[in-house]
């Protein structure tokens, strides 16, 4: 018979909460956060009805509506007869999301060579000899300290921000891929050569295929640093983008816009992470994480 | 013990006569030493001179650290001797290639491929490069290969429903069956097995031993089988090489304690281990190995370790 729940189980290791319990508990902190915020907001507005630090639910709703349906201040106003779809696609949030996503995805694509470099460093000893020490040193350079150099080299347009993201994340990704690829048992490589594999077969058809799920996990872990560098670039020099808008709104104390933007960025990253996780599981059904 | 030695001396009953057959593997004056920090170089193998004839089943036996896996890696081309030469199929070994099939103790299968995918990987590589995979003839070849691979797997005791499973869905024994099929489908002249059955339970182990013996009898590849299990070595091998640890104070001595043809190999496989000859031989080899390892522990090697032909 299944043991009945006892309050001491909450600190137990050997307990197995039911699916319902697990699902319910996973939402608890979200609810606590919302409740605390509402409490704080109400308290502040009772003290000062013009408070701008913690907007009320109604103010937040208005802020989301403005961001999602109205063009940015710097853009032309929209035709009053515009459809809902036109309102959305000309809105401030849409424009900023597209601008930031474009930078984010270009940087992500530019990180593919970093993954291949890490793979080659792990498999081809001469490659490793040339690059390993350099990448280890390069990894220690604080990427943000390179920002002035990047602005001089690439101007204050798109490429400086994209390169900041690439330079910031690439060394970690290279070294992570290197370590993951190195962990492939030597027996597998030996075996592949006895099965008439060429060097490239071993690199791409044996090692890369085996470590791809772990590399995707590493990319998932690097999504946040990537977003961090994107934000740093956009906050310093940009005319659009999610971080640019947050920086602009900070000057006006526009918390009714900042808060939805912060949550929107988190949601975008959460969805991207979830999509990568699901794709990883679907594409690599054989993968057994430790 | 004395009686076993005497009986075997009187009737050595060699199973194969290597002198009449082509030499498949040759190790000449092989020494392997590794840098060992302040101690300078640590010799693992020394004075190894071996000729293995085509079609022999050589079991290499020895305690942990005696260099048996090193010897296998030399034949494979994964390592190179500090001095001496290693030839396979009449050509020096310069790198790992398809002259040798390889079945390690673990990690023997590619985890991202199904059973069938693992077995077909080698011949697919051998017969077509990347662009060749778009030719119509490739699909015909693949169809025929699939049939052949299924045949090999069936022979190794796998059921049709196992063919699309991934390695992690198989037991250790099944994985090793697939690994053997994977190596054999390449039809290598030499099959190297490094403690291939060591991680298996006794019943799976004996069933795989029998299967390997049948396969060897059918197609007669040259097999070099590394094990630390005396019974396994005597059951499978037509020739037994017993290695002992290299002793620094006797640097000139060979690691080979015993190199003999296994007289019980002429007996039917199922009856082998029940014969009194087998038990006597088993005891003898065990004692010899024990003596060598205790001498190593005590640090005194008082007699020549090379007892070749003394049985």
Interface residues (C-beta under 8 A of the other chain):
Chain A: X185 X187 X188 X190 X191 X192 X193 X194 X195 X196 X197 X198 X201 X206 X209 X210 X284 X285 X286 X287 X288
Chain B: X76 X78 X95 X96 X97 X98 X100 X101 X102 X104 X106 X107 X108 X110 X111 X112 X113 X121 X122 X125 X126 X166 X167 X168 X182 X183 X186 X188
